[in-house]
Amino acid sequence: MSLLTLKAFFNPKSIAVIGASVAPHRAGYLVMNNLLSGGFNGPILPVSPKYPAVHGVLAYKSINQLPIPPELAIICTNECRIPTILQALAQKDCKSAIVVTTENDKKIAETIYQMAKALGIRLLGMSSLGIINPFAQLNASLAHCNALQGNIAFISQSAAVCTTVLDWANSKEIGFSAFISLGDARNISFAELLDYLARDSKTQSILLYMDSIADARAFLSAARAISQHKSVLVIKSGRSLPGAKAASLHSNGKYGHDSVYDAAFKRAGMLRVYDLHELFAAVETLAYANYLHGERLAIITNGGGLGVLAVDDLMAAGGRLAELDDGLITRLDSCLPTNWSRNNPIDMIGDADPKRYASALTILMDSGQADAILIMHSPSALSDSEGTAQAILAVIEKHPKRKQVNLLTNWTGEEAAKPARRLFAKARIPTLRTPKGAITAFMHLVQYRRNKKLLMETPTSIPDNLYYDLPAASQSIKALVNPDSLSAKLNTFQTKPILEAYHLHTVKTVQVSSAEEALNKAKLIGFPLAVKINSPDIVYKSLVHGVMLNINSEHELDLALKAITKRVKTLLPDARLSGFTLQKMVASGLGLELRVMIKQDPIFGPVIAVSQESDARELYTTLDNAVVALPPLNMALARYLMIQGIKEKKIKVKKAAQDFDMDAVCLMLTKISQMLLDNREIIDLDLNPVLVTGKKVTILDSQMHLLHSEVCTQNKFAISPYPKQLEERAQLKNGEQILIRPIRAEDEARHQVFDAALSAEDRYKRYFSQRGKMSHEEMAMLTQIDYEREMAFIAVRFNESEQQETLAVIRATIDPDNIEAEFAMIVRSDLQGLGLGQILLEKLIQYQKAKGTTYLSGMTMLSNVGMASLSKKLGFVVLRDMEEGVINMRLALQKQTE
């Protein structure tokens, strides 16, 4: 990937149109027409063996006759000619091409993609509508109209959705910073475009229309990075299984479960919308709205019915209605009739005139009791629609809090409302046609705020005294994997030692080889108990009636053993039977019963799912009724997952289970996540049921599928987990032992203590200015890092209470092309001179070398001679810039080839 090559798509200096045509309705005609009418001011080079000129521009018979190398080529020919065209473009040193040709032959398409990769040519497409950059006067597309200038970037895999959105946006006078049709997305991806747009000053928000993605990790890494400072909305097709299959065919991609996509979008801080109508509302809201500081919504209306409809929609969507205090109600009394609602929504009665609207809005904005205000108006002979809009705009324009409060409008009706809507649109105030549309738009802002807050939430640390018996778990797994098939399917008894190595509580379980042994062992376990048939050919025993519960005596056990054996042999005469499993029964109906699973999604890899559906086995059916999260999980993410499940009623908490301890459940889910991270051989896990009574979490039954790590290619995490393998012990010059390790989200509190303990001089050298205490958001940015694109190593020591204490930190931010990593380091004043800085910098150099980064660079103040000396000692080129007052340090990490 290289963002440098993408620049040629957005700001090319010259463009060649391969297959330019004078025949209307041909792709080569439309592209030339759009380039010229769009006002592109660089050379346009049509290539056509048939025509001497196209649209009055001199044409060239072949690519090798072009007078200059084009920075961008737009290919409009039959797909069978494209391989030859790519070779000619490579000879002309053109490295960027848009392919508007529709893919018809998969073999030819595969040849095109392979050839482009070999030649180093980046392709947008095939089946791309093209690209529009209004700020560069570039319309390199087949679109029927151009885009206006704006601050929203739109990326779509569907050309039809592109033209639909573009047509609608022009009617609303909404502009774009970039408009990109990805087509098949086999070469240039969503991830690369997100990284490019993250650095584009013209882009404030990004809209995505997506059929599927190919590289989940790259996409989520880019999405999480850009979501920290720009809003990202996504509409994903293929919510149903048939729809997912159709979407994958449309874009030649794989398809995954929609609930996993949903979990990924939330984890990345993106906002998902579900149809084009909702997308249009979201576009307008994003284009015009301020940042939402809270979730309190106040409603002003001249119709009580409209207000009630809006409140109903708000409550159904999980929104929050602002509460008006007595002082605010008294102030509103001064400008409203005596029969106004005296509550929120503020019903000002049907004869509300512009002055009444303006006065109420001013008082409400002054109060600070609402984070957003929805102003509603219904047509009335007693109320001037356009005049009211003008009065409202006058208030907004002059009010000092206009940037602090989000304002939305809902002028209902059609002809009577149009002039007012045009006024609001021109003034960049979101205006919606219906109460539901207005509430939906507001909830987009709310959900985006919640997703971003989740992105920054600090997780509770797992207790420091909890240590996992990893050797025991690893030994159990290696012993159970079949050396011939390199896989194993484990029953409850076999999974027990693995689960217990992670301090997961299971019930008493024994395996027996015969009925006689079962009768003897039953006395040790105690009644009541459950009995299950054992067979390597049967995974889900209940489906073949191989399970019996509530066995209360030896006599009942004897009858149960015979009955189970008979039933299974009748249903599966060829099944290999290997005895029975006996398990102590736990009283049911007294706690919360859950089903906790690890499943493999074709796109995102391992996912953790929680439900109360006990029978479903197939991936789509299993996840339909579950809440899903991407590992790795921490306590905060586990809590969010459980709350989501309860809110969506996929987890129903009955009266008898209302005392369940949420922290205990979250700790169990976090342990399962860690078990998955430590043991990549686990590709499927089904804990069914898990019983939660108070603070006690008990796994009653479990199935596990293992695949040897040598052949397990699917178990790749979509989000880079904590790289525990990078932890390293070190010794300072004074003999003190320390631990060097990557930073993690749970470090925020101790990192805040570390930052507060720094001297004023150290802080000045690090931040190049005096600065106060960091906010939670700033500290979250430093501790909740994406290991795909940045790294921070901290040095810690253990105090008398065995708690970790942060001593120093070094961090590096890596550009998306992995060419240069920029580092910064700070060591606590009382520990300087003990070799800690050298240990950290050597650790970072080693890490970046292994990652394949080309250069490591840093900058420090002229007064920081210690940092400059250390860098020079470790091989950095050190240059002093006296004009800027800084020292620049740069180290080549890879051997330079001539």
SELUMBA-537603 format. One record per residue (C-alpha): x, y, z; residue in one letter. Coordinates in steps of 0.5 Angstrom, whole numbers, padded with zeros to 4 digits, always signed. Example, Ala and Ser with C-alpha at 12.3 -4.5 7.8 and 13.67 -1.06 7.14 Angstrom:
residues 2
+0025-0009+0016A
+0027-0002+0014S
//
This chain:
residues 898
+0000+0000+0000M
+0002+0007-0001S
-0001+0013+0000L
+0003+0017-0005L
+0000+0013-0011T
-0007+0015-0009L
-0005+0022-0009K
-0005+0021-0017A
-0012+0019-0017F
-0015+0026-0013F
-0010+0031-0016N
-0007+0028-0022P
-0003+0033-0026K
-0005+0030-0033S
-0010+0025-0035I
-0010+0020-0041A
-0017+0017-0043V
-0016+0010-0046I
-0022+0009-0051G
-0024+0016-0052A
-0030+0016-0056S
-0034+0021-0060V
-0040+0016-0060A
-0045+0019-0054P
-0047+0014-0049H
-0040+0010-0050R
-0036+0011-0043A
-0030+0014-0047G
-0035+0020-0049Y
-0038+0021-0042L
-0031+0021-0039V
-0028+0026-0044M
-0034+0030-0043N
-0034+0030-0035N
-0027+0032-0035L
-0028+0038-0040L
-0034+0041-0037S
-0031+0040-0030G
-0026+0045-0031G
-0020+0040-0030F
-0014+0045-0032N
-0008+0040-0033G
-0007+0036-0040P
-0012+0031-0042I
-0010+0026-0047L
-0015+0022-0051P
-0012+0015-0054V
-0016+0012-0059S
-0014+0009-0066P
-0021+0011-0069K
-0021+0018-0068Y
-0016+0024-0069P
-0020+0028-0064A
-0025+0027-0059V
-0029+0033-0056H
-0024+0038-0060G
-0018+0035-0056V
-0012+0032-0061L
-0012+0024-0060A
-0007+0019-0060Y
-0007+0013-0063K
-0003+0009-0058S
-0001+0010-0051I
+0007+0010-0053N
+0005+0016-0058Q
+0003+0020-0052L
+0008+0026-0051P
+0008+0026-0043I
+0007+0020-0038P
+0000+0021-0035P
+0000+0021-0028E
-0007+0018-0028L
-0010+0013-0034A
-0018+0012-0035I
-0019+0006-0038I
-0026+0005-0042C
-0024-0001-0047T
-0027-0008-0047N
-0024-0012-0041E
-0020-0017-0046C
-0015-0011-0048R
-0014-0008-0041I
-0008-0013-0040P
-0004-0010-0046T
-0006-0003-0044I
-0003-0004-0037L
+0003-0006-0040Q
+0004+0000-0045A
+0002+0004-0039L
+0008+0001-0035A
+0012+0003-0040Q
+0010+0010-0040K
+0011+0010-0033D
+0004+0011-0031C
+0002+0008-0024K
-0005+0010-0023S
-0011+0008-0027A
-0019+0008-0026I
-0022+0002-0030V
-0029+0004-0031V
-0030-0003-0035T
-0035-0008-0032T
-0032-0014-0030E
-0035-0020-0035N
-0030-0025-0035D
-0027-0028-0028K
-0021-0031-0031K
-0019-0024-0035I
-0021-0020-0029A
-0016-0024-0025E
-0010-0023-0030T
-0012-0016-0030I
-0011-0016-0022Y
-0005-0020-0022Q
-0001-0016-0028M
-0003-0009-0024A
+0000-0012-0018K
+0007-0014-0022A
+0007-0008-0026L
+0006-0004-0020G
+0000+0000-0022I
-0006+0002-0017R
-0013+0000-0020L
-0019+0004-0018L
-0024-0002-0020G
-0026-0006-0024M
-0033-0004-0025S
-0032+0003-0022S
-0036+0009-0024L
-0030+0014-0023G
-0028+0019-0018I
-0030+0026-0017I
-0025+0032-0013N
-0029+0038-0013P
-0023+0042-0010F
-0019+0040-0016A
-0024+0041-0021Q
-0023+0034-0023L
-0029+0030-0025N
-0026+0023-0028A
-0033+0019-0028S
-0039+0017-0031L
-0043+0020-0027A
-0049+0024-0030H
-0048+0030-0026C
-0042+0034-0022N
-0041+0034-0015A
-0041+0041-0011L
-0036+0043-0006Q
-0037+0041+0001G
-0033+0037+0007N
-0036+0030+0006I
-0032+0024+0003A
-0037+0019+0000F
-0034+0012-0002I
-0038+0007-0005S
-0038+0000-0008Q
-0044+0001-0012S
-0044+0005-0018A
-0052+0006-0017A
-0052+0008-0010V
-0046+0013-0012C
-0051+0016-0018T
-0057+0016-0013T
-0053+0020-0007V
-0050+0025-0012L
-0057+0027-0015D
-0060+0027-0008W
-0054+0031-0005A
-0054+0036-0011N
-0062+0037-0010S
-0060+0039-0003K
-0054+0043-0005E
-0050+0039+0000I
-0043+0038-0003G
-0037+0033-0002F
-0029+0033-0001S
-0029+0027-0005A
-0033+0022-0009F
-0030+0015-0010I
-0033+0009-0014S
-0029+0003-0011L
-0032-0002-0016G
-0030-0009-0014D
-0024-0006-0009A
-0019-0012-0011R
-0014-0007-0011N
-0015+0000-0008I
-0019-0002-0001S
-0023+0002+0004F
-0017+0002+0009A
-0013+0006+0004E
-0018+0011+0002L
-0020+0012+0009L
-0012+0013+0011D
-0012+0018+0005Y
-0018+0022+0007L
-0016+0022+0015A
-0010+0027+0012R
-0015+0031+0008D
-0016+0038+0011S
-0022+0039+0006K
-0026+0032+0009T
-0029+0032+0016Q
-0034+0026+0015S
-0034+0020+0011I
-0040+0016+0008L
-0039+0009+0006L
-0043+0004+0002Y
-0040-0003+0003M
-0042-0010+0000D
-0036-0013+0003S
-0029-0012+0005I
-0023-0017+0004A
-0018-0015+0009D
-0022-0014+0016A
-0015-0012+0020R
-0013-0007+0015A
-0020-0004+0015F
-0021-0004+0022L
-0015-0001+0024S
-0016+0005+0019A
-0023+0006+0021A
-0021+0006+0028R
-0016+0011+0027A
-0020+0016+0023I
-0026+0015+0028S
-0022+0019+0033Q
-0022+0026+0030H
-0027+0025+0024K
-0034+0022+0023S
-0035+0016+0019V
-0042+0013+0017L
-0043+0006+0014V
-0049+0003+0010I
-0048-0004+0009K
-0052-0009+0004S
-0053-0016+0006G
-0056-0016+0012R
-0060-0023+0011S
-0056-0029+0009L
-0059-0029+0002P
-0057-0021+0001G
-0050-0023+0004A
-0049-0028-0002K
-0052-0023-0007A
-0047-0017-0004A
-0041-0022-0005S
-0043-0024-0012L
-0044-0016-0013H
-0037-0015-0011S
-0033-0021-0012N
-0032-0022-0004G
-0033-0027+0001K
-0039-0026+0006Y
-0040-0026+0014G
-0045-0025+0019H
-0049-0018+0019D
-0048-0018+0027S
-0041-0019+0026V
-0040-0013+0021Y
-0045-0009+0026D
-0040-0011+0032A
-0034-0009+0028A
-0037-0002+0026F
-0039+0000+0033K
-0032-0003+0036R
-0029+0002+0030A
-0033+0008+0033G
-0037+0008+0026M
-0044+0010+0026L
-0048+0005+0022R
-0055+0007+0018V
-0059+0001+0015Y
-0062+0004+0008D
-0062+0010+0003L
-0067+0014+0007H
-0063+0014+0013E
-0057+0015+0010L
-0059+0022+0006F
-0062+0024+0013A
-0055+0022+0016A
-0051+0026+0011V
-0055+0032+0012E
-0054+0032+0019T
-0047+0031+0019L
-0046+0036+0014A
-0049+0041+0018Y
-0049+0039+0025A
-0044+0041+0031N
-0041+0036+0036Y
-0046+0034+0040L
-0044+0035+0048H
-0049+0031+0051G
-0056+0027+0049E
-0061+0032+0052R
-0066+0034+0047L
-0071+0039+0048A
-0077+0040+0043I
-0081+0046+0041I
-0087+0046+0037T
-0094+0049+0035N
-0097+0043+0035G
-0098+0038+0041G
-0099+0032+0036G
-0092+0033+0033L
-0089+0034+0039G
-0092+0027+0042V
-0090+0023+0036L
-0083+0026+0036A
-0083+0024+0044V
-0085+0017+0042D
-0080+0016+0037D
-0074+0019+0041L
-0076+0014+0047M
-0077+0008+0042A
-0070+0009+0040A
-0067+0010+0047G
-0066+0017+0047G
-0066+0022+0053R
-0071+0028+0053L
-0069+0034+0057A
-0072+0036+0063E
-0074+0043+0064L
-0073+0046+0071D
-0078+0051+0075D
-0073+0057+0073G
-0073+0055+0066L
-0081+0054+0066I
-0082+0061+0069T
-0078+0064+0064R
-0082+0061+0058L
-0088+0063+0062D
-0086+0070+0060S
-0087+0069+0053C
-0092+0064+0052L
-0099+0063+0053P
-0102+0061+0059T
-0104+0054+0056N
-0098+0052+0054W
-0095+0045+0056S
-0091+0047+0061R
-0086+0041+0060N
-0082+0038+0054N
-0084+0038+0049P
-0086+0046+0049I
-0092+0046+0046D
-0093+0054+0044M
-0100+0052+0041I
-0102+0053+0034G
-0102+0060+0033D
-0095+0061+0035A
-0092+0067+0031D
-0085+0068+0029P
-0084+0072+0035K
-0086+0067+0040R
-0082+0062+0037Y
-0076+0067+0037A
-0077+0068+0044S
-0078+0061+0046A
-0071+0059+0043L
-0067+0064+0046T
-0069+0063+0053I
-0068+0055+0052L
-0061+0056+0048M
-0059+0061+0054D
-0061+0056+0059S
-0056+0050+0058G
-0061+0045+0060Q
-0061+0042+0053A
-0056+0039+0048D
-0060+0039+0042A
-0066+0043+0040I
-0071+0040+0035L
-0076+0046+0032I
-0082+0043+0029M
-0087+0047+0025H
-0094+0045+0022S
-0098+0049+0017P
-0103+0054+0020S
-0107+0060+0017A
-0105+0063+0024L
-0097+0062+0023S
-0093+0065+0018D
-0088+0059+0016S
-0083+0062+0012E
-0083+0068+0017G
-0082+0064+0023T
-0076+0060+0019A
-0073+0067+0018Q
-0074+0069+0026A
-0071+0063+0028I
-0065+0064+0023L
-0064+0071+0026A
-0064+0068+0033V
-0059+0063+0031I
-0054+0067+0028E
-0053+0072+0034K
-0053+0067+0040H
-0047+0066+0043P
-0048+0059+0044K
-0050+0057+0037R
-0044+0052+0037K
-0045+0049+0043Q
-0052+0047+0042V
-0055+0042+0036N
-0061+0045+0032L
-0065+0041+0028L
-0072+0043+0024T
-0078+0039+0022N
-0083+0043+0018W
-0088+0039+0016T
-0093+0039+0010G
-0090+0040+0003E
-0092+0046-0001E
-0093+0051+0005A
-0086+0048+0008A
-0082+0049+0002K
-0079+0056+0003P
-0077+0055+0010A
-0074+0049+0008R
-0070+0052+0003R
-0068+0058+0008L
-0065+0052+0013F
-0061+0049+0008A
-0058+0055+0005K
-0056+0057+0013A
-0054+0050+0014R
-0059+0048+0019I
-0061+0040+0018P
-0068+0040+0016T
-0072+0034+0016L
-0079+0032+0013R
-0082+0028+0019T
-0082+0028+0026P
-0079+0021+0026K
-0074+0023+0021G
-0072+0029+0025A
-0071+0024+0031I
-0067+0019+0027T
-0062+0025+0025A
-0062+0026+0032F
-0060+0019+0034M
-0055+0019+0029H
-0051+0024+0033L
-0053+0021+0039V
-0050+0014+0037Q
-0044+0017+0034Y
-0042+0020+0041R
-0044+0014+0044R
-0039+0010+0039N
-0034+0015+0040K
-0034+0015+0048K
-0034+0007+0048L
-0028+0008+0043L
-0025+0012+0049M
-0027+0008+0055E
-0022+0006+0060T
-0023-0001+0062P
-0023-0004+0069T
-0016-0008+0070S
-0017-0015+0072I
-0015-0016+0079P
-0007-0017+0079D
-0007-0023+0083N
-0010-0027+0078L
-0005-0031+0074Y
-0007-0036+0069Y
-0004-0043+0069D
-0002-0042+0062L
+0003-0048+0061P
-0003-0053+0064A
-0008-0050+0058A
-0002-0051+0053S
+0000-0058+0055Q
-0008-0060+0055S
-0009-0057+0048I
-0002-0061+0045K
-0004-0067+0049A
-0011-0067+0046L
-0010-0065+0039V
-0010-0072+0034N
-0003-0072+0031P
-0006-0075+0025D
-0012-0070+0023S
-0008-0065+0027L
-0015-0063+0030S
-0019-0065+0036A
-0027-0064+0038K
-0027-0064+0046L
-0033-0066+0050N
-0034-0063+0057T
-0029-0067+0061F
-0023-0066+0056Q
-0025-0058+0056T
-0025-0058+0064K
-0017-0057+0065P
-0017-0052+0060I
-0022-0048+0063L
-0020-0049+0070E
-0013-0046+0068A
-0016-0040+0067Y
-0020-0040+0073H
-0026-0041+0070L
-0031-0045+0075H
-0034-0052+0072T
-0038-0058+0075V
-0035-0064+0078K
-0035-0069+0072T
-0032-0076+0071V
-0031-0080+0065Q
-0033-0088+0065V
-0032-0093+0060S
-0037-0098+0062S
-0044-0098+0066A
-0041-0102+0072E
-0036-0096+0073E
-0041-0091+0072A
-0045-0094+0078L
-0039-0094+0082N
-0036-0087+0080K
-0043-0084+0081A
-0043-0085+0089K
-0036-0080+0089L
-0040-0075+0085I
-0047-0075+0088G
-0054-0075+0086F
-0057-0071+0082P
-0053-0072+0076L
-0053-0072+0069A
-0051-0077+0064V
-0048-0077+0057K
-0046-0082+0052I
-0039-0081+0049N
-0037-0082+0042S
-0032-0079+0037P
-0037-0079+0032D
-0043-0075+0036I
-0041-0067+0037V
-0048-0065+0040Y
-0051-0071+0044K
-0058-0068+0045S
-0059-0068+0038L
-0059-0076+0038V
-0062-0077+0045H
-0055-0078+0048G
-0056-0074+0055V
-0061-0075+0061M
-0062-0070+0067L
-0064-0071+0074N
-0061-0078+0075I
-0063-0079+0083N
-0061-0086+0085S
-0057-0092+0082E
-0063-0095+0080H
-0065-0089+0075E
-0058-0089+0073L
-0058-0096+0071D
-0064-0095+0067L
-0061-0089+0064A
-0055-0092+0061L
-0059-0097+0058K
-0064-0093+0055A
-0059-0088+0052I
-0054-0094+0049T
-0060-0097+0046K
-0063-0090+0043R
-0056-0088+0040V
-0055-0095+0037K
-0062-0095+0034T
-0061-0088+0031L
-0053-0088+0029L
-0052-0096+0029P
-0044-0094+0026D
-0043-0089+0031A
-0037-0091+0036R
-0039-0091+0043L
-0033-0090+0048S
-0037-0090+0055G
-0040-0084+0059F
-0039-0078+0062T
-0042-0077+0069L
-0043-0069+0071Q
-0046-0067+0078K
-0053-0063+0077M
-0053-0056+0079V
-0060-0053+0081A
-0063-0049+0075S
-0068-0044+0075G
-0064-0040+0080L
-0060-0036+0076G
-0058-0033+0069L
-0057-0038+0064E
-0053-0036+0058L
-0049-0039+0052R
-0042-0037+0051V
-0039-0038+0044M
-0033-0037+0040I
-0034-0038+0033K
-0031-0036+0026Q
-0033-0031+0022D
-0031-0032+0014P
-0029-0024+0014I
-0027-0022+0021F
-0024-0029+0024G
-0026-0031+0031P
-0032-0027+0035V
-0035-0028+0042I
-0042-0029+0042A
-0047-0029+0048V
-0054-0031+0047S
-0059-0036+0051Q
-0061-0040+0045E
-0059-0047+0046S
-0060-0051+0040D
-0058-0047+0034A
-0051-0050+0031R
-0050-0047+0024E
-0046-0040+0024L
-0052-0036+0021Y
-0057-0039+0026T
-0053-0039+0032T
-0051-0031+0031L
-0058-0029+0029D
-0060-0029+0036N
-0054-0027+0040A
-0050-0021+0041V
-0043-0021+0038V
-0036-0018+0040A
-0029-0018+0037L
-0023-0020+0041P
-0019-0018+0045P
-0024-0016+0050L
-0023-0012+0056N
-0028-0011+0062M
-0031-0005+0059A
-0032-0008+0052L
-0035-0014+0056A
-0040-0010+0060R
-0042-0006+0054Y
-0043-0013+0050L
-0048-0015+0056M
-0052-0009+0056I
-0053-0009+0049Q
-0056-0016+0050G
-0060-0014+0055I
-0063-0008+0051K
-0064-0012+0045E
-0067-0017+0049K
-0063-0023+0047K
-0061-0024+0054I
-0067-0024+0058K
-0066-0023+0066V
-0072-0026+0069K
-0074-0024+0076K
-0070-0030+0080A
-0064-0028+0076A
-0064-0021+0078Q
-0058-0021+0083D
-0053-0024+0078F
-0046-0020+0078D
-0045-0016+0072M
-0037-0016+0074D
-0037-0023+0075A
-0040-0025+0068V
-0035-0019+0065C
-0029-0023+0068L
-0031-0029+0065M
-0032-0026+0058L
-0025-0023+0059T
-0022-0030+0061K
-0025-0033+0055I
-0022-0028+0050S
-0015-0029+0054Q
-0016-0036+0053M
-0017-0035+0046L
-0011-0030+0045L
-0006-0035+0048D
-0009-0041+0045N
-0010-0040+0037R
-0011-0048+0036E
-0018-0046+0039I
-0023-0045+0033I
-0030-0046+0036D
-0032-0046+0043L
-0039-0047+0046D
-0041-0046+0053L
-0048-0048+0054N
-0051-0047+0059P
-0047-0042+0063V
-0050-0041+0070L
-0049-0034+0074V
-0052-0034+0081T
-0050-0028+0084G
-0042-0027+0084K
-0041-0035+0082K
-0041-0037+0075V
-0041-0044+0073T
-0040-0048+0066I
-0044-0054+0066L
-0043-0056+0059D
-0038-0055+0054S
-0035-0057+0047Q
-0029-0055+0044M
-0026-0056+0037H
-0018-0055+0036L
-0014-0055+0030L
-0007-0055+0030H
-0003-0048+0030S
+0001-0051+0024E
-0005-0052+0019V
-0010-0046+0023C
-0010-0041+0018T
-0017-0038+0019Q
-0016-0036+0027N
-0013-0029+0025K
-0016-0023+0030F
-0019-0017+0026A
-0016-0013+0032I
-0009-0014+0034S
-0009-0017+0041P
-0004-0014+0046Y
+0003-0017+0044P
+0005-0021+0050K
+0011-0024+0046Q
+0014-0017+0047L
+0015-0017+0054E
+0022-0017+0057E
+0026-0016+0063R
+0031-0011+0064A
+0036-0009+0069Q
+0038-0002+0071L
+0045+0001+0072K
+0043+0001+0080N
+0041-0007+0079G
+0034-0006+0080E
+0030-0011+0076Q
+0024-0008+0071I
+0019-0010+0066L
+0019-0007+0059I
+0012-0008+0055R
+0007-0005+0051P
+0002+0000+0053I
-0005-0003+0054R
-0012+0001+0055A
-0012-0001+0063E
-0005+0003+0064D
-0009+0010+0064E
-0009+0011+0071A
-0002+0009+0073R
+0000+0013+0066H
-0004+0019+0069Q
+0000+0018+0076V
+0007+0018+0072F
+0005+0024+0067D
+0003+0028+0074A
+0010+0026+0077A
+0014+0029+0071L
+0018+0035+0073S
+0016+0042+0069A
+0023+0041+0065E
+0022+0034+0063D
+0015+0036+0061R
+0017+0042+0057Y
+0023+0038+0053K
+0017+0032+0051R
+0012+0037+0049Y
+0016+0043+0047F
+0011+0047+0051S
+0008+0048+0058Q
+0002+0044+0059R
-0003+0042+0065G
-0006+0035+0067K
-0008+0031+0061M
-0016+0030+0060S
-0019+0023+0060H
-0019+0023+0052E
-0012+0025+0051E
-0010+0020+0056M
-0014+0015+0052A
-0011+0016+0046M
-0004+0015+0049L
-0006+0008+0052T
-0011+0005+0048Q
-0007+0004+0042I
-0007+0000+0035D
-0001-0004+0035Y
-0002-0005+0027E
+0000+0003+0026R
+0003+0005+0033E
+0007+0002+0039M
+0009+0005+0046A
+0013+0001+0050F
+0013+0003+0058I
+0018+0001+0063A
+0015-0001+0070V
+0017-0004+0076R
+0013-0008+0082F
+0012-0004+0088N
+0011-0007+0095E
+0004-0009+0094S
+0006-0012+0087E
+0002-0007+0083Q
+0006-0004+0077Q
+0009+0003+0077E
+0010+0007+0070T
+0017+0009+0070L
+0018+0011+0063A
+0015+0011+0056V
+0017+0011+0049I
+0012+0011+0043R
+0013+0011+0036A
+0007+0013+0030T
+0008+0009+0024I
+0006+0012+0017D
+0001+0008+0013P
+0006+0006+0008D
+0011+0004+0014N
+0016+0008+0011I
+0018+0012+0017E
+0016+0012+0025A
+0017+0018+0029E
+0019+0017+0036F
+0018+0021+0043A
+0021+0019+0049M
+0021+0021+0057I
+0024+0018+0063V
+0022+0020+0070R
+0027+0025+0073S
+0029+0021+0079D
+0031+0015+0074L
+0035+0019+0069Q
+0042+0017+0068G
+0041+0009+0070L
+0041+0007+0062G
+0033+0007+0062L
+0033+0011+0056G
+0038+0007+0052Q
+0034+0000+0054I
+0028+0003+0051L
+0030+0006+0045L
+0034+0000+0043E
+0028-0004+0044K
+0024+0001+0040L
+0029+0000+0034I
+0029-0008+0035Q
+0021-0007+0034Y
+0021-0003+0028Q
+0027-0007+0024K
+0023-0013+0025A
+0016-0009+0023K
+0020-0007+0016G
+0020+0000+0018T
+0025+0004+0013T
+0027+0010+0018Y
+0026+0012+0025L
+0026+0019+0027S
+0025+0024+0032G
+0026+0031+0034M
+0028+0034+0041T
+0030+0041+0044M
+0037+0044+0043L
+0037+0044+0050S
+0036+0036+0051N
+0043+0034+0049V
+0043+0028+0053G
+0037+0025+0048M
+0042+0027+0042A
+0048+0024+0045S
+0044+0017+0046L
+0041+0018+0039S
+0048+0019+0036K
+0051+0013+0040K
+0046+0008+0037L
+0047+0010+0030G
+0042+0016+0029F
+0044+0022+0024V
+0044+0028+0029V
+0043+0035+0026L
+0042+0041+0029R
+0037+0046+0026D
+0039+0053+0030M
+0033+0057+0026E
+0028+0052+0029E
+0031+0051+0035G
+0031+0043+0035V
+0035+0037+0034I
+0033+0032+0028N
+0035+0025+0029M
+0034+0020+0024R
+0036+0012+0023L
+0036+0008+0017A
+0033+0001+0020L
+0034-0003+0013Q
+0040-0004+0009K
+0040+0000+0003Q
+0040-0003-0004T
+0044+0001-0009E
//
